[in-house]
Amino acid sequence: MISGAPASGKGTQCELIVKKFGSVHISTGDLLRAEVSAGTEIGNKAKEFMNAARLVPDEIVTAMLTSLLSYDDEKETWWLLDGYPHSSAQAESLEKLNMCW
């Protein structure tokens, strides 16, 4: 997990780690934008909050991550989370879903 303040270099560090170890970089911001762009049901839910300049609720972001990380190819890969978790509640949700090692 990579965490830090906005513009603190999380994405840059992720790129370096991906190059060195061949892991997958998962940015929740990129994931949110992709889901909205694809017009998925969960993306449309997120869009309502994003258009209102509100934070997307934990449940929505966690559901997006759960969906992505449930694919077999992602299960077999090391991955880095960029921008998630932001809170202990988000970290606990990952633990409950057995997504932490």
LINZIDA-V874208 format. One record per backbone hydrogen bond with DSSP energy under -1.0 kcal/mol. NH is the residue of the N-H (numbers start at 1). CO is the residue of the C=O. If there is no record, write none. Layout:
nh = {NH:NH}
co = {CO:CO}
This chain:
nh = {2:8:13:14:15:16:17:18:19:20:21:22:24:26:28:31:32:33:34:35:36:37:38:40:44:45:46:47:48:50:51:53:54:61:62:63:64:65:66:67:68:69:71:75:76:77:80:82:83:91:92:93:94:95:96:97:98:99}
co = {81:5:9:10:11:12:13:14:15:16:17:18:78:80:82:27:28:29:30:31:32:33:34:35:40:41:42:43:44:46:47:50:49:57:58:59:60:61:62:63:64:65:68:71:72:74:24:26:2:87:88:89:90:91:92:93:95:94}
